[in-house]
Amino acid sequence: MGESIVYSSKIGLITVLYNTPEVLPDFFKSLACQNYKNFILYVIDNSSKPESLHLARELAAQYGIETTFIDNQGNNVGVAAGNNQGALAAGRDDCDYIVFINNDLLFEQSTVFSELVKVAIDDNVKVLSPLILNYPAGNIWYAGGEIDELRAVAPHFMIDEVYQPKTIRRECFTYAPTCFLMISCDVWERVGLMDERYFAYYDDTDFLYRIVQSGFLVELIPNALIYHKVGSSTGGDISHFGMYHLTRNRIYFIKKNIRGIKKVISLSYTLATRIVRMLTIKNPELRSAICKGILDGLKM
């Protein structure tokens, strides 16, 4: 299990459930194998069915993981609101760091938390991300990223490339997804709550944009390696849900955050590309999702 860890910082792990009980056994097993044990798991249940929360309670008890459950009683309040509920609870429990963490992740390493805590404390790093590979292929999913204001997108660098450990270096970036993002509580208090109007998608882009505006960058820690079962919690980006929220929230992000000529360019580019996409896509449900997303985004 690795050497004994002497750091004492308390971590609050925040995960939001939504009707995917099948991913939870790997997730809880991954948490249980960590050699850094000073963490509290905050499980926020947005599910419409009871199976996910029921299984989460069983697995937390089975592995002896200290867990606080927040049951939204069958209401899906959104990812951003769920993350806020967990972050506020972690703050009340005097956690030193918050980790926004999807439950469709799994870790093979027992040192993910200990590696991140060591870097955070020894090097005074405030915002950190592990290296993320997709599962089961094992190709790169996140190894750095940026927020492109002119297109209002947050591309991942090297996405889908074959993972070659020697090519990935510890670096700072302007974007990392909140499927696993570690942030010191003092930075979180400065940046504030996630914007719950996003509901899902672009909530992390907005949050990271505000982190960068507050003077911080995300540091990629390649020695911390995790796997992501991409798309399992929302149905993927090509679902009606994903297409609508990506379209609407992209426009809202521009209107809220981008200024001056960059805003004109970004909004014009986004509207033009979305309209072309709407006219060329064959699936009528996805065409409808894009159209509704454009109209609703412009109203926000």
C-alpha positions as CSV (number, residue, x, y, z in Angstrom):
1,M,0.0,0.0,0.0
2,G,3.0,2.3,0.0
3,E,4.8,4.2,2.7
4,S,3.1,5.8,5.7
5,I,1.8,9.3,5.0
6,V,2.5,12.0,7.6
7,Y,0.4,14.8,6.2
8,S,-2.7,15.7,8.2
9,S,-4.7,17.9,5.9
10,K,-8.4,16.9,5.8
11,I,-9.9,16.4,2.3
12,G,-13.6,16.7,1.5
13,L,-14.5,14.5,-1.5
14,I,-17.7,15.7,-3.2
15,T,-19.6,13.3,-5.5
16,V,-23.0,13.7,-7.1
17,L,-25.1,10.6,-7.8
18,Y,-27.5,10.3,-10.7
19,N,-29.0,6.9,-11.4
20,T,-25.8,5.1,-12.2
21,P,-25.4,2.5,-9.4
22,E,-23.3,0.3,-11.7
23,V,-20.3,2.6,-11.4
24,L,-20.2,2.7,-7.7
25,P,-18.4,-0.5,-6.7
26,D,-15.3,0.5,-8.6
27,F,-15.5,4.0,-7.2
28,F,-15.7,3.0,-3.5
29,K,-13.1,0.3,-4.0
30,S,-10.8,2.9,-5.4
31,L,-11.3,5.2,-2.4
32,A,-10.8,2.4,0.1
33,C,-7.4,1.4,-1.4
34,Q,-6.0,4.9,-0.9
35,N,-3.1,5.1,1.6
36,Y,-4.2,8.6,2.6
37,K,-7.1,8.2,4.9
38,N,-7.9,11.7,6.2
39,F,-10.9,12.4,4.1
40,I,-14.7,12.6,4.3
41,L,-16.8,11.6,1.4
42,Y,-19.9,13.7,0.7
43,V,-22.5,11.9,-1.4
44,I,-25.2,14.1,-2.9
45,D,-28.0,12.1,-4.4
46,N,-29.8,13.7,-7.4
47,S,-31.2,10.3,-8.5
48,S,-34.8,9.8,-9.4
49,K,-34.5,6.1,-8.2
50,P,-33.4,4.9,-4.8
51,E,-30.8,2.3,-6.0
52,S,-27.8,4.5,-6.2
53,L,-28.1,6.0,-2.8
54,H,-28.9,2.6,-1.2
55,L,-25.9,1.0,-2.8
56,A,-23.7,4.0,-1.8
57,R,-24.7,3.5,1.8
58,E,-23.9,-0.2,1.6
59,L,-20.5,0.3,0.1
60,A,-19.5,3.1,2.5
61,A,-20.3,0.8,5.4
62,Q,-18.6,-2.1,3.8
63,Y,-15.3,-0.2,3.3
64,G,-15.5,1.8,6.5
65,I,-15.5,5.1,4.6
66,E,-16.6,8.2,6.6
67,T,-19.5,9.5,4.6
68,T,-22.0,12.3,4.8
69,F,-25.1,11.7,2.7
70,I,-27.2,14.5,1.3
71,D,-30.5,13.2,-0.1
72,N,-32.3,15.5,-2.5
73,Q,-35.4,13.3,-2.2
74,G,-35.6,12.3,-5.9
75,N,-35.0,15.9,-7.2
76,N,-32.3,16.4,-9.6
77,V,-31.0,19.8,-8.5
78,G,-28.1,19.7,-11.0
79,V,-24.4,19.0,-10.8
80,A,-23.5,22.6,-9.8
81,A,-26.0,22.7,-7.0
82,G,-25.0,19.3,-5.8
83,N,-21.4,20.3,-5.7
84,N,-22.3,23.4,-3.8
85,Q,-24.2,21.4,-1.2
86,G,-21.1,19.2,-0.7
87,A,-18.6,22.1,-0.6
88,L,-20.6,23.9,2.0
89,A,-20.8,20.7,4.1
90,A,-17.0,20.2,3.7
91,G,-16.5,23.8,4.8
92,R,-18.6,23.3,7.9
93,D,-16.4,20.2,8.7
94,D,-13.3,22.3,8.5
95,C,-11.8,20.5,5.5
96,D,-8.6,22.0,4.2
97,Y,-9.1,20.9,0.6
98,I,-12.2,20.1,-1.5
99,V,-12.1,17.5,-4.3
100,F,-14.9,17.6,-6.8
101,I,-15.0,14.0,-7.9
102,N,-17.2,12.0,-10.3
103,N,-18.2,8.5,-9.2
104,D,-17.6,7.1,-12.6
105,L,-13.8,7.1,-11.9
106,L,-11.5,4.4,-10.8
107,F,-7.9,4.4,-9.5
108,E,-5.3,1.7,-9.9
109,Q,-2.8,3.6,-7.7
110,S,-3.1,3.7,-3.9
111,T,-1.2,7.0,-3.9
112,V,-3.5,9.4,-5.8
113,F,-4.6,11.4,-2.7
114,S,-1.2,11.2,-1.0
115,E,0.6,12.5,-4.1
116,L,-1.8,15.4,-4.5
117,V,-1.7,16.4,-0.8
118,K,2.1,16.2,-0.8
119,V,2.4,18.5,-3.8
120,A,-0.3,20.9,-2.4
121,I,1.4,21.2,1.0
122,D,5.1,21.0,0.0
123,D,4.8,23.4,-3.0
124,N,1.9,25.5,-1.9
125,V,-0.2,24.6,-4.9
126,K,-3.8,25.6,-4.5
127,V,-5.6,24.0,-7.5
128,L,-4.6,20.5,-8.7
129,S,-5.7,17.9,-11.2
130,P,-4.5,14.3,-11.7
131,L,-3.7,12.9,-15.1
132,I,-6.9,11.3,-16.5
133,L,-7.2,8.4,-18.9
134,N,-10.4,7.2,-20.5
135,Y,-11.7,3.8,-19.5
136,P,-11.4,1.0,-20.7
137,A,-9.2,2.2,-23.6
138,G,-6.5,3.8,-21.4
139,N,-5.9,6.7,-23.8
140,I,-5.4,10.3,-22.6
141,W,-8.6,12.1,-21.7
142,Y,-7.1,15.0,-19.7
143,A,-3.4,16.0,-19.6
144,G,-3.9,19.8,-19.6
145,G,-6.4,22.2,-21.1
146,E,-7.3,25.8,-21.7
147,I,-10.3,28.1,-21.9
148,D,-10.5,29.5,-25.4
149,E,-12.4,32.8,-25.0
150,L,-12.8,33.4,-28.8
151,R,-14.6,30.1,-29.3
152,A,-16.0,29.6,-25.8
153,V,-14.7,26.1,-25.5
154,A,-12.3,24.4,-23.1
155,P,-10.3,21.8,-25.1
156,H,-8.3,19.1,-23.5
157,F,-4.7,18.8,-24.9
158,M,-3.6,15.4,-26.3
159,I,-7.1,13.9,-26.0
160,D,-7.3,10.3,-27.2
161,E,-3.6,10.1,-27.7
162,V,-1.8,7.0,-26.6
163,Y,-0.6,7.4,-23.1
164,Q,3.2,7.6,-22.9
165,P,4.3,8.5,-19.3
166,K,7.5,10.2,-20.3
167,T,5.7,12.7,-22.5
168,I,3.5,14.1,-19.7
169,R,5.1,16.8,-17.5
170,R,3.9,18.7,-14.4
171,E,2.6,22.0,-15.8
172,C,0.0,24.7,-15.1
173,F,-3.1,25.3,-17.2
174,T,-6.2,27.4,-17.3
175,Y,-8.6,24.5,-17.4
176,A,-9.3,21.2,-15.8
177,P,-12.6,19.3,-15.6
178,T,-14.3,19.0,-12.2
179,C,-14.7,15.2,-12.6
180,F,-11.6,15.4,-10.4
181,L,-10.4,18.8,-9.2
182,M,-8.7,19.4,-5.9
183,I,-8.9,23.0,-4.6
184,S,-7.8,24.5,-1.3
185,C,-10.7,25.8,0.8
186,D,-9.3,29.3,1.0
187,V,-9.4,29.5,-2.8
188,W,-12.9,28.1,-2.9
189,E,-14.1,30.7,-0.4
190,R,-12.5,33.4,-2.6
191,V,-14.0,32.1,-5.9
192,G,-17.4,31.3,-4.5
193,L,-20.1,28.8,-5.3
194,M,-20.6,27.2,-8.6
195,D,-23.2,28.9,-10.8
196,E,-26.3,26.7,-10.5
197,R,-27.9,28.1,-13.6
198,Y,-25.7,25.9,-15.7
199,F,-27.3,22.8,-14.1
200,A,-24.8,20.5,-16.0
201,Y,-22.1,21.3,-18.6
202,Y,-20.0,24.5,-18.6
203,D,-20.5,24.7,-14.8
204,D,-16.8,23.6,-14.5
205,T,-15.7,25.9,-17.3
206,D,-17.3,28.9,-15.6
207,F,-15.8,27.8,-12.2
208,L,-12.3,27.4,-13.6
209,Y,-12.6,30.7,-15.5
210,R,-13.3,32.4,-12.2
211,I,-10.4,30.6,-10.5
212,V,-8.1,32.0,-13.2
213,Q,-9.6,35.5,-12.9
214,S,-8.8,35.2,-9.2
215,G,-5.1,34.7,-10.0
216,F,-4.7,30.9,-9.8
217,L,-3.9,28.2,-12.4
218,V,-4.5,24.4,-12.3
219,E,-1.4,22.3,-11.9
220,L,-1.4,18.9,-13.6
221,I,0.2,16.2,-11.4
222,P,1.1,13.3,-13.7
223,N,2.1,11.0,-10.9
224,A,-1.5,10.9,-9.8
225,L,-3.3,8.8,-12.4
226,I,-7.0,8.0,-12.6
227,Y,-9.4,6.5,-15.1
228,H,-12.7,8.0,-16.3
229,K,-15.7,6.1,-17.6
230,V,-16.6,9.0,-19.9
231,G,-20.3,9.9,-20.4
232,S,-21.8,7.4,-18.0
233,S,-23.6,9.9,-15.8
234,T,-25.2,12.1,-18.4
235,G,-25.7,10.0,-21.5
236,G,-22.7,11.5,-23.3
237,D,-22.4,14.7,-25.4
238,I,-24.4,13.4,-28.3
239,S,-27.6,12.8,-26.2
240,H,-30.5,15.2,-26.3
241,F,-29.6,16.3,-22.7
242,G,-26.0,16.9,-23.6
243,M,-26.6,18.7,-26.9
244,Y,-29.2,21.0,-25.3
245,H,-27.2,22.0,-22.2
246,L,-23.9,22.3,-24.1
247,T,-25.5,24.7,-26.6
248,R,-27.5,26.7,-24.0
249,N,-24.7,26.9,-21.5
250,R,-22.0,27.9,-24.0
251,I,-24.0,30.9,-25.0
252,Y,-24.7,31.8,-21.3
253,F,-21.0,31.4,-20.5
254,I,-20.1,34.0,-23.2
255,K,-22.8,36.4,-22.2
256,K,-21.8,36.2,-18.5
257,N,-18.0,36.2,-18.8
258,I,-16.5,37.4,-22.1
259,R,-16.1,41.2,-22.7
260,G,-15.5,43.6,-25.6
261,I,-14.6,42.4,-29.1
262,K,-13.9,38.9,-27.8
263,K,-17.5,38.6,-26.8
264,V,-18.7,39.6,-30.3
265,I,-16.3,37.2,-31.9
266,S,-17.1,34.3,-29.5
267,L,-20.9,34.7,-29.7
268,S,-20.9,35.1,-33.5
269,Y,-18.7,32.0,-33.9
270,T,-20.8,29.9,-31.5
271,L,-24.1,30.9,-33.1
272,A,-22.8,30.3,-36.6
273,T,-21.3,26.9,-35.9
274,R,-24.4,25.8,-33.9
275,I,-26.7,26.8,-36.7
276,V,-24.6,24.9,-39.3
277,R,-24.6,21.9,-37.0
278,M,-28.4,22.2,-36.5
279,L,-28.9,22.3,-40.3
280,T,-26.6,19.4,-41.1
281,I,-27.4,16.9,-38.3
282,K,-29.8,14.1,-39.3
283,N,-31.3,13.3,-35.9
284,P,-34.5,15.4,-35.5
285,E,-34.3,15.3,-31.7
286,L,-30.7,16.6,-31.7
287,R,-31.7,19.4,-34.1
288,S,-34.5,20.4,-31.7
289,A,-32.1,20.3,-28.8
290,I,-29.7,22.7,-30.6
291,C,-32.5,25.1,-31.6
292,K,-33.9,25.2,-28.1
293,G,-30.5,25.5,-26.6
294,I,-29.7,28.6,-28.8
295,L,-33.0,30.3,-27.9
296,D,-32.8,29.6,-24.2
297,G,-29.2,30.6,-24.0
298,L,-29.9,34.0,-25.6
299,K,-32.6,34.5,-23.0
300,M,-30.4,33.9,-20.0
